């Protein structure tokens, strides 16, 4: 999904609350302290390649090195390049300052839930985009449950919005801009003739 498509999606979802939720989760991903400390994992049947690639792009484009993700795989092939050879054992060493980002449209299998629980106990921050998995959500510090088909937002679109929000670099608004925003909230937006 290109930037124009993401912007169109944001316009469509502006009044739904989804933008705020995806932005909160995206900003939470930035709390990771070091490059490679953002661990992205999915289920054995569905590795989150797509969102990992988007996070890598966002890290590069925004200059936020802490967004450089590490794809954690269930069964990496031995001859794979080093960045594609990171296995589930990596979660054992996850700790403070690192983030485990679980992307699972289907229910998380018990072995994944156990690894997530272990990472949480050792101090890693757990974030998730899931299809409505109460067990995974109970382990996560923050999670977005994307309802199955028929909802306003698709699972793929949620991943795009979260990764895009993670890489947003906003300048801090000056005093005048903040006062203008406050005035708009109090009085309502100005309507031009």
C-alpha positions in Angstrom: 0.0 0.0 0.0 1.5 3.3 -1.0 1.4 6.6 0.9 -1.6 7.9 -1.1 -3.6 4.8 -0.4 -2.8 5.0 3.3 -3.9 8.7 3.3 -7.1 7.8 1.6 -7.7 5.0 4.1 -7.1 7.5 6.9 -9.7 9.9 5.4 -12.3 7.1 5.2 -11.6 6.0 8.8 -11.4 9.5 10.3 -14.6 9.3 12.2 -14.4 5.6 13.3 -11.8 5.7 16.1 -9.6 3.3 14.3 -7.0 6.0 13.4 -6.5 6.8 17.1 -6.1 3.2 18.1 -3.7 2.4 15.3 -1.7 5.6 16.0 -1.5 4.7 19.7 -0.1 1.2 18.9 2.2 2.6 16.3 3.6 5.1 18.8 4.0 2.3 21.4 6.2 0.4 18.9 8.6 3.4 19.1 9.3 2.7 22.8 11.7 0.0 21.7 15.2 1.2 22.8 17.5 -0.3 20.2 17.7 -1.3 16.5 16.7 -5.0 16.2 14.9 -4.8 19.6 11.5 -4.7 17.9 10.7 -8.4 17.5 7.9 -9.3 15.1 6.3 -12.7 15.3 3.2 -14.4 13.9 1.8 -17.9 13.9 3.6 -20.9 12.4 1.3 -20.7 9.4 1.5 -17.0 8.8 4.7 -15.2 9.4 4.3 -11.4 9.3 6.6 -10.6 6.4 4.5 -7.7 5.1 4.4 -5.6 8.3 8.0 -6.4 9.0 9.0 -5.0 5.6 6.9 -1.9 6.2 8.4 -1.3 9.6 11.9 -1.6 8.1 10.9 1.0 5.5 9.5 3.3 8.2 12.7 3.0 10.3 14.8 3.9 7.3 12.6 6.8 6.0 11.9 8.3 9.5 15.4 7.9 10.9 14.0 6.0 13.9 16.5 3.2 14.2 14.5 1.6 17.0 11.8 0.7 14.5 14.3 -1.6 12.7 12.4 -4.9 13.1 13.7 -8.4 13.7 11.4 -11.0 12.1 11.2 -14.0 14.4 10.4 -17.2 12.6 9.1 -20.6 13.7 11.4 -22.7 11.5 14.0 -20.6 9.7 15.9 -22.6 7.1 19.6 -23.1 8.0 20.9 -21.6 4.8 18.9 -18.4 5.1 20.6 -15.0 5.4 21.3 -14.0 9.0 18.3 -11.6 9.2 16.0 -14.4 8.1 17.5 -17.0 10.4 16.2 -15.6 13.7 14.2 -18.4 15.4 11.8 -18.6 18.3 14.7 -19.0 20.7 15.3 -15.3 20.4 12.2 -14.7 22.5 14.0 -16.3 25.5 16.4 -13.4 25.6 13.8 -10.7 25.1 13.9 -8.2 27.9 13.5 -4.6 29.1 13.7 -2.1 26.3 12.6 -4.6 23.7 9.1 -5.0 22.2 7.5 -8.2 21.0 5.0 -7.3 18.3 2.6 -10.2 17.7 0.7 -10.2 14.4 -1.8 -13.0 14.3 -5.1 -12.9 12.5 -6.0 -16.4 13.7 -5.9 -17.5 17.4 -2.4 -17.8 18.7 -1.3 -21.4 19.3 -0.4 -22.4 22.9 3.4 -22.5 22.1 3.2 -18.9 21.0 1.2 -17.8 24.0 3.8 -19.5 26.3 6.7 -17.6 24.6 4.8 -14.3 24.8 4.2 -14.9 28.5 7.9 -15.7 29.0 8.9 -12.5 27.2 6.5 -10.5 29.2 7.9 -11.9 32.5 11.4 -10.9 31.5 10.4 -7.3 30.9 9.6 -7.1 27.2 6.7 -4.9 26.1 4.0 -7.0 24.4 2.0 -5.4 21.6 -0.4 -7.2 19.2 -2.6 -6.8 16.2 -4.9 -9.8 16.2 -8.3 -11.1 15.0 -9.9 -11.0 18.5 -7.9 -13.5 20.5 -8.7 -12.9 24.2 -5.8 -15.1 25.5 -3.2 -13.1 23.4 -4.9 -9.8 24.4 -4.7 -10.7 28.1 -0.9 -11.1 27.7 -0.4 -7.9 25.7 0.3 -4.5 27.2 -1.7 -3.1 24.3 -3.5 -4.8 21.4 -5.9 -4.0 18.6 -8.5 -6.7 17.8 -9.5 -6.4 14.1 -12.9 -8.1 13.7 -13.1 -10.8 11.0 -14.4 -10.0 7.5 -17.3 -7.5 7.3 -15.7 -5.0 9.6 -14.8 -1.4 8.7 -11.1 -2.2 8.7 -9.3 -5.2 7.2 -6.5 -7.0 9.0 -4.0 -5.9 6.3 -5.1 -2.3 6.5 -4.7 -2.3 10.3 -1.1 -3.4 9.9 -0.5 -0.6 7.3 -1.9 2.0 9.6 0.1 0.8 12.6 3.4 0.7 10.7 2.7 4.0 9.1 1.9 5.6 12.4 5.1 4.2 13.9 7.2 6.0 11.4 5.3 9.4 11.6 7.7 12.1 12.5 5.7 15.1 13.8 7.2 18.3 14.7 6.0 19.8 18.0 3.4 22.4 17.4 4.2 25.9 18.6 2.2 27.8 21.3 0.0 29.5 18.7 -0.8 26.3 16.9 -1.7 24.6 20.2 -3.9 27.5 21.2 -5.6 27.4 17.8 -6.3 23.7 18.2 -7.6 24.2 21.7 -9.9 27.0 20.5 -11.2 24.8 17.7 -12.0 22.0 20.2 -13.8 24.5 22.4 -15.7 26.5 19.8 -15.8 24.0 17.0 -14.1 24.3 13.6 -14.4 27.5 11.5 -16.7 27.2 8.6 -15.8 29.3 5.6 -18.5 31.0 3.5 
